Each structure stands twice: as C-alpha cells, then as structure tokens.
Amino acid sequence: MIRYLYGDELDIAPLLKHTMFLDRADQFKTRLGWDVALEDNGYERDQYDPLNPLYVIYQKPDGTHGGSMRLLPSTGRTMVNEHFSDILGGGEVRSLSIWECTRFCLAREAEPRTAAALMLAGGEIMENFGVKHFGGVFDARMIRIYRMIGASPEILGSTGEGREKISVGLWSFTNEARQRVALKAGVSLALSNLWFERAFGSDCLMLAETA
C-alpha cells in the first residue's frame, strides 16, 4: 500500500521510517556509489530531509519500506535550484504549480510494480493538490525505468555522457498516462484514490495551500 507522510509524521511509522532511510543508504551509497554521507545509525539523509518534505512510500505487507520518493514545493529550497542550475544554463525551476521530486528509491528485491505504484501516487498529488509538474534530477539508469512504467519526463537539460549522464526533467500526468501507470502498478484508480484520502481526506486542496 501507499503511505503519504510529512517529515514530522514519520515517527508514527517507526519501522517504515527506519527501513526507508536504510534502503536509501543501500541504494545511493552501496549500489550506486554516490558520494553521500551516512549517519551513525546507517541512515542516508541530506539537507532537504529536515525541511518537512512529503514522503510518498510504498509499504510492504510486513510494514517495511518497498520504495519511496520525496516531494518539496519548488518555491522553497530545492536540489535542482541549489545544485544543478548549471544544467539549465543558470536558470531555476520555481513555480507554485511545480514540486520537486527527489530520492526516488527502490528497496532491494522490490516488486516490479513498486515504481509504477509510486508514480501513480504522484499523480494523486498532482490531481488533488493542483500540481501541474514534478521537477527533478535523474541519472541515465532511470530513463529505462521511466519508459518502462510509462512516465517519461520532458528533459530540460543534461550534462555528461553515457552512464554518467545527469538530466533535469519535468513530469506531467495526463489521464491517459494515469491509466497506463495504473495498469503497470496493478492498482485500480479507486484503490489509489482510497490510499490518498486515508492520508488527506477529501479537503486536500485546502491542506495543500496551508502545508
């Protein structure tokens, strides 16, 4: 199932929180070899985790983390604007209708449908919070994953070549794309909406404006 938790809510799901930050360490440090610092407890957290982002998390039946992504409004601090603006020629991605998506993480041996379920949940955020696009930085390996689940971004700029290529992109989510991703995820649109309403209720637009 999908859980939507702000940073200051993670402690209500301690096992989910614990395994998410450990899986982030495993993916970004161990498997991908990124130059990221780990905390003494083995967690991978960076300067954006204390900003109370919204985490979209795929929770496995045993309560542990299967996959996740982190969302922040682009009107505040974002990774793209603070560290990757050179890819955009010094420009910025900053709009009330754009949120940044970072730390897209899949646990080892995650179910094939996990990535699509996270994308479907991202579509719920877009539809119900009035978000038109997600922006983010991604490496070359993610292009195949995005294409596989039917949610490829519009690429705004890139640097590097081959496996070292880094890009900045924008994602939109049409009704047709939503249908395709739901099929890949094996999740009905009704169930996806139920998971969202469990987290936010029906008055989510007001919540989005005050978050």
MOHU-V413233 format. One record per pair of residues at least 24 apart in sequence whose C-alpha atoms are under 10 Angstrom apart, sorted by the first residue. I is the first residue (numbers start at 0). J is the second residue. If there is no record, write none. Layout:
# MOHU-V413233
{{I:J} {I:J}}
This chain:
# MOHU-V413233
{{0:56} {0:57} {0:58} {0:59} {0:60} {0:62} {0:65} {0:113} {0:116} {0:117} {0:186} {0:190} {0:191} {0:194} {1:55} {1:56} {1:57} {1:58} {1:59} {1:65} {1:66} {1:67} {1:113} {1:116} {1:117} {1:119} {1:120} {1:190} {1:191} {1:193} {1:194} {1:195} {1:198} {2:54} {2:55} {2:56} {2:57} {2:58} {2:67} {2:117} {2:120} {2:194} {2:195} {2:197} {2:198} {3:53} {3:54} {3:55} {3:56} {3:57} {3:67} {3:120} {3:124} {3:194} {3:195} {3:196} {3:197} {3:198} {3:199} {4:51} {4:52} {4:53} {4:54} {4:55} {4:56} {4:69} {4:198} {4:199} {5:48} {5:50} {5:51} {5:52} {5:53} {5:54} {5:55} {5:69} {5:70} {5:210} {6:48} {6:49} {6:50} {6:51} {6:52} {6:53} {6:54} {6:69} {7:48} {7:49} {7:50} {7:51} {7:52} {7:53} {8:51} {8:53} {8:54} {9:51} {9:53} {9:54} {12:62} {12:63} {13:62} {13:63} {14:61} {14:62} {14:63} {14:64} {15:56} {15:57} {15:58} {15:59} {15:61} {15:62} {15:63} {15:64} {15:65} {16:42} {16:56} {16:62} {16:63} {16:64} {17:41} {17:42} {17:63} {17:64} {18:42} {18:62} {18:63} {18:64} {18:65} {18:66} {18:106} {19:43} {19:56} {19:57} {19:58} {19:63} {19:64} {19:65} {19:66} {19:67} {19:68} {19:104} {19:105} {19:106} {20:44} {20:64} {20:67} {20:104} {21:64} {21:106} {22:64} {22:65} {22:66} {22:67} {22:104} {22:105} {22:106} {22:107} {23:64} {23:66} {23:67} {23:102} {23:103} {23:104} {23:105} {23:106} {24:104} {25:104} {25:105} {25:106} {25:107} {26:102} {26:103} {26:104} {26:105} {26:106} {26:107} {27:102} {27:103} {27:104} {30:107} {43:102} {44:102} {45:102} {46:76} {46:77} {46:78} {47:71} {47:76} {47:77} {47:78} {47:101} {50:75} {50:76} {50:77} {51:210} {52:99} {52:100} {52:210} {53:100} {53:210} {54:100} {54:101} {54:102} {55:100} {55:103} {55:116} {55:117} {55:118} {55:120} {55:121} {55:124} {56:103} {56:104} {56:105} {56:113} {56:116} {56:117} {56:120} {57:105} {57:106} {57:109} {57:113} {57:114} {57:116} {57:117} {57:120} {58:113} {59:109} {59:110} {59:113} {63:106} {64:104} {64:105} {64:106} {64:109} {65:104} {65:105} {65:106} {65:107} {65:108} {65:109} {65:110} {65:113} {65:114} {66:102} {66:103} {66:104} {66:105} {66:106} {66:107} {66:109} {66:110} {66:113} {66:114} {66:116} {66:117} {67:101} {67:102} {67:103} {67:104} {67:105} {67:106} {67:113} {67:114} {67:116} {67:117} {67:118} {68:100} {68:101} {68:102} {68:103} {68:104} {68:105} {68:114} {68:117} {68:118} {68:121} {69:98} {69:99} {69:100} {69:101} {69:102} {69:103} {69:104} {70:98} {70:99} {70:100} {70:101} {70:102} {70:103} {70:121} {70:124} {70:133} {70:134} {70:135} {71:97} {71:98} {71:99} {71:100} {71:101} {71:133} {71:134} {72:96} {72:97} {72:98} {72:99} {72:100} {72:130} {72:133} {72:134} {72:210} {73:97} {73:98} {73:99} {73:100} {73:133} {73:134} {74:98} {74:99} {75:99} {77:101} {77:134} {77:135} {78:135} {78:136} {79:134} {79:135} {79:136} {79:167} {79:168} {80:135} {82:136} {83:135} {83:136} {83:156} {83:157} {83:158} {83:165} {83:166} {83:167} {84:156} {84:167} {85:156} {85:157} {85:158} {86:136} {86:155} {86:156} {86:157} {86:158} {86:165} {86:166} {86:167} {87:155} {87:156} {87:157} {87:158} {87:166} {87:167} {88:156} {92:134} {92:135} {92:155} {92:167} {92:168} {92:169} {93:134} {94:130} {94:131} {94:132} {95:129} {95:130} {95:131} {95:132} {95:208} {96:125} {96:128} {96:129} {96:130} {96:131} {96:132} {96:133} {97:125} {97:129} {97:130} {97:131} {97:132} {97:133} {97:134} {97:169} {97:170} {97:171} {98:124} {98:125} {98:130} {98:131} {98:132} {98:133} {98:134} {98:135} {98:169} {98:170} {99:132} {99:133} {99:134} {99:135} {99:136} {99:168} {99:169} {99:170} {100:132} {100:133} {100:134} {100:135} {100:136} {100:137} {100:169} {100:170} {101:133} {101:134} {101:135} {101:136} {101:137} {102:135} {102:136} {102:137} {103:135} {103:137} {103:141} {110:184} {111:148} {111:183} {111:184} {112:148} {112:180} {112:181} {112:182} {112:183} {112:184} {112:185} {112:186} {113:148} {113:183} {113:184} {113:185} {114:144} {114:145} {114:147} {114:148} {114:180} {114:183} {114:184} {115:144} {115:145} {115:147} {115:148} {115:149} {115:150} {115:177} {115:179} {115:180} {115:181} {115:182} {115:183} {115:184} {115:185} {115:186} {116:148} {116:180} {116:181} {116:182} {116:183} {116:184} {116:185} {116:186} {116:191} {117:180} {117:184} {118:145} {118:148} {118:149} {118:150} {118:172} {118:177} {118:180} {118:181} {118:184} {119:148} {119:150} {119:172} {119:176} {119:177} {119:178} {119:179} {119:180} {119:181} {119:182} {119:183} {119:184} {119:186} {119:187} {119:188} {119:191} {119:192} {120:177} {120:180} {120:181} {120:188} {120:191} {120:192} {120:194} {120:195} {121:170} {121:171} {121:172} {121:177} {122:170} {122:171} {122:172} {122:173} {122:174} {122:176} {122:177} {122:180} {122:191} {122:192} {123:172} {123:177} {123:188} {123:191} {123:192} {123:194} {123:195} {123:196} {124:195} {124:203} {124:204} {124:207} {125:171} {125:172} {126:172} {126:173} {126:174} {126:204} {127:192} {127:195} {127:196} {127:199} {127:201} {127:202} {127:203} {127:204} {127:205} {127:206} {127:207} {128:202} {128:203} {128:204} {128:205} {128:206} {128:207} {128:208} {129:203} {129:204} {129:207} {129:208} {130:171} {130:172} {130:207} {131:169} {131:170} {131:171} {131:172} {131:173} {132:168} {132:169} {132:170} {132:171} {132:172} {133:168} {133:169} {133:170} {133:171} {133:172} {134:167} {134:168} {134:169} {134:170} {134:171} {135:166} {135:167} {135:168} {135:169} {135:170} {136:165} {136:166} {136:167} {136:168} {136:169} {137:164} {137:165} {137:166} {137:167} {137:168} {138:162} {138:163} {138:164} {138:165} {138:166} {138:167} {139:163} {139:164} {139:165} {139:166} {140:164} {140:165} {141:165} {142:166} {147:180} {147:183} {148:176} {148:179} {148:180} {148:181} {148:182} {148:183} {148:184} {149:175} {149:176} {149:177} {149:178} {149:179} {149:180} {149:181} {149:182} {149:183} {150:176} {150:177} {150:179} {150:180} {151:176}}
